[in-house]
Amino acid sequence: MDWWLLSPEIIVATLALVLLILDFLLPAGVDRKKMGVFALIGLLAALLATLDIAGSKGQLFGGLLAVDNLSLFFKIIFILAAICVFLLAHDYLEKVPGHRGEFYWLTLTALLGMMITAASSELITIYIGIELMSLSFYPLVGCLKKNKASTEAALKYFILGSFAIAVWLYGAAILYGLTGTTDLAKIAAGLGKEAGPLMYFGLFLLLAGFGFKMGLVPFHMWVPDTYEGAPTPVTAYLAVGSKAAGFAVFLRLMFTAFPALYARWMVWLGILAVLTMTWGNIAALRQSNIKRLLAYSAIAHAGYTLIGVISFNATGAAAIMFYLFGYLFANLGAFAVVIAFANATGSEHIADYAGLRWRNPFLAFCLALCLLSLAGIPPLTGFFGKLYLFLGALERGGWLLTLVIIAAINSAISLFYYVNVIRTMYLLPPKDTGELKSSPLLNFTLVVTVAGVLLALFYFQPLIGALQANDLMSAAWLK
Amino acid sequence: MVPYAWLITAMPFIAFLIIIGVTYRRPLASALVAITCTAVSLMVSLSVLVAVIGGQTAELSLKWAEISSFKLELGVLVDPMSAVMFVVVSTITLLVQIYSIGYMHGDPGFSRFFSFLSLFAFSMLGLVSANNFLQIFMFWELVGLCSYLLIGFWYDQPGVALPPPAAGMRAFIVTRIGDVGFLIGILLLASAIPTLNFNEIFAAAEAGKLNTTLLTIAAVLIFTGAVGKSAQFPLHVWLPDAMEGPTPVSALIHAATMVAAGVYLVARTMAIFAAGPDSLLVVAYIGGFTAFLAASIGLVMTDFKRVIAYSTISQLGYMMMALGVSGAVTAGMFHLTTHAFFKALLFLAIGSVIHAAHSQEMRDLGGLGKDMKITSLTFLVGSLALAGIPPFSGFWSKDEIVHAAFASGKVGLGFLGLIVAFMTSFYIFRVYFATFWGERPAHQHGHHVHESPPTMTVPLIILAVLAVVVGWVGTPWANYFAAFLSPGEHHGGGVEGFTVMLMLVSTLIALAGILLAWAIYGRRHYDIEPLAEKSPGLYAFLSKKWFIENFYYGVIVPYGAVGLARLCAWFDRAIIDGLVNGIAGVVGGIGVSLRRFQTGYLQFYALIFFAVVVIAAVYLTLFTGLSAGI
């Protein structure tokens, strides 16, 4: 076994443990800020290690973890998300009373969970990854201990999350009972063509469990409440990290274990995709809280992303990765502005964003750009992500064309609530005309994310070239 | 020069970068940079046009990315149609930029203005040069963005009818409705043939390889994009509001170039429309109706800038009608070209009036001809061209459209074209007489007006010359323009008696309109529109713009869009909460206390989750066939 392939995980795990111990050893009064700097350096090392092994292929622990382009790409997404979350949290945490050492190491264990989830090619390992991630997220969501909304959100997320994972486990047990294996590739082999109702039921339970993580309607109900109540950096982390992890493992599961049942699950997912994007967009129309708006927008985006799975081809898989990559930057950028605004004013109401262009043109511009990318306006990355997903679906053909048309109409609907925020910032007179300061660190994060939003313009072919060379996708059955 | 055609698009972008990066704090330098770069674009455009007339065409393309079998390209398609558009766009951009030096003099946003103008020129030329659907859609959105930025340019001013940023937002949203159709049309085509390249799609459509029904639907969807951009009924409402932008912007974007992009799009994709002929009927009738609708509103507007805006909508309707009835590009593209020059001229001239008199309202204007000779004369030239008096350019192109309508057998549209021609000459000369003839209104006597500076009048003179001569390349006797644009087709041959008769009739109709306008407005000044006293009902109907905007903003938006959102809110409150409370009641009855959370209902969420799983289990058991075993 090539331990070097495991180096990103080893770095993150070590980092998490060191910070955990540090947090216990340091006296209560000592400032924990340095831990963030330490974590950032460690994460950069993990990112470099991941980039170093990019393109390699291998299996770890006798096939429990797969190292391939799929998992490596998602690891890069997760690490980037974690880095941004640390940058976002730096000022935010100063306002939080009480300890905040746990924030740093919980973020890292969640990251480790995501990395394992994305790489695992076996049901038990998937379970371990997801639980590591989820159990880290529950306290993170509730880390504003004095805040009622935060603790409620955490409790709700915990109870519903446990429920979802129980359902998932039941499905996994059924699959194991039917095929006698937990290895995804062997499940595909053991499945044959004679799938019965129980097999489909097991598959549906898995889907429900993952649907919870990805925020698909009707398993989405925790999303708005949890997103709203959680500390905003954690919300951002949930919206990009947790969701991307769900999609990574879902993609691998459906493509590796269940190609034989494609005709059936494509219909289920098609219905879920339409429900998810439409419900998310319509519900977003009447939100007055920016975090709830972004929560419903996140639901809608899960609907679009699902199209890539339904396409069930190399283009669709690559499109999901590209889409989530663009989504990462646009979403983190939007949350960065939300944090900067809340740091200065304490408000999360869209109405309070009135006249932001006069109070802080930079913040207003960045938020506008990120929202337009989320809405899919060319030539921003979000547009190319959608186009990529759509082209994958058109390659598959058939009724997927209808799905694409519904998605196109949906993205037009979404424009209304995104533009409404922009309208508020640019057209309405500010209630409070004072200049609104944002910290240099947040500004730096914003520059990074806006660069990502403009990425497709300049760096499109190399990026998708890397995606299309994906080993997972070259499997014979896809052709 | 053809291999360097990409320079035409690149130069304005370079200007944009230089202005925002280097010269932003030096207004005059910014203007010089913009003008120099546009001049280079114009030079290259002209030499490309000469080369294309000489028989050269080319498709330069840069592969940007490849997604499965789809090649995403950035390309420059050099053919007669794009060569003409390059020259039109860069000429008018150049003249408008020169004019703006005077018009925008002293404005705090001077450099910003020129940077936006350059960005717009880049986007518009990128749109024109596109060789594939992705590129045209991208630049299509970019010109929309520039339009939004420039309409809202004076963001801190109250505006004439509504605040400029609100007008910009309206324009952006309304045109986006059409763009959704456009995007779906592109995707529909992409689902039938795995390419986005124009020539490949057109070749397949012409060879009959694609399903006719699909092509018809795709064509109509593409047309909805054009309806939004070119302000055709029912999406025409944004263009008059766009007049809140500075007048040079109205001339460049909302008269000569961007709004014509819809016409260009239909012309460019004519192969698809021709392969699904029913779509051409839609184009013809929407165009014809829009021409009539907008002209009728133009008759009564007292804001003279808006009269010209409605005139633009009406003329764009003519162009669409031309494309629709003939199924060929020449008549529509010819009118696009002549209209670009004389309409830019009219806008810049009315801008000169606004600059001097500080008003665009009928009651404040009158008797300006004595003090503003150049403006008055050039406006007269533009009006004669618009009214369709020979030998001014508008006459030749408008006549070709009416002729095409009769020739295609759509006699109704032909007569409609003649009626609109009468209305056109009436409303534009109403503006002319009420602005330049007669006496200054009494309340304006203290305000002395004088002619605009040479930076403004020189572009007017150049445009006036162009507005006369451009039409001469497409007379029925020697239609060089048609022969250039579609060389394969048979053009005219001899001039038949019908053609000559039609030319006579339409000239007489235009003269009648001018005469009527003179009889009413040429001899005295009105503070309010005389029609308002004579026929209040008709006047109200027209001045309220057929009540279309009342219907949109008074019915559709509050009861449709807001109503839908309210319905969702009601659904959440009444149904979901009702369910939850009901369940709480039942469960409470059996002794389990349900805790209600501050936001959301935990038990209800879990219940939904569980219900879905149970429904799936039942469904799977019943419908996947128990016979299959486990």
Interface residues (C-beta under 8 A of the other chain):
Chain A: K148 A149 E152 L155 K156 I159 L160 F163 A164 V167 L178 E194 A195 G196 P197 L198 M199 Y200 F201 F204 L205 A208 F212 P218 F219 M221 W222 P224 D225 E228 G229 R264 I282 A283 L285 R286 N313 A314 T315 A318 A319 I377 P378 P379 F383 L387 Y388 F390 L391 G392 L394 E395 G397 L401 V404 I405 A408 I409 A412 L415 F416 V419 R423 Y426 L427 F460 Q461 I464
Chain B: K63 W64 A65 E66 I67 S68 S69 F70 L72 L134 F137 M138 E141 L142 L145 Y155 P163 P165 A166 M169 F172 I173 R176 I177 D179 V180 L183 I184 L187 L188 A190 S191 P194 A561 L564 A565 R566 C568 A569 F597 Q598 T599 G600 L602 F604 Y605 A606 I608 F609 F610 V612 V613 A616 A617 L620 T621 T624 G625 L626 A628 G629 I630
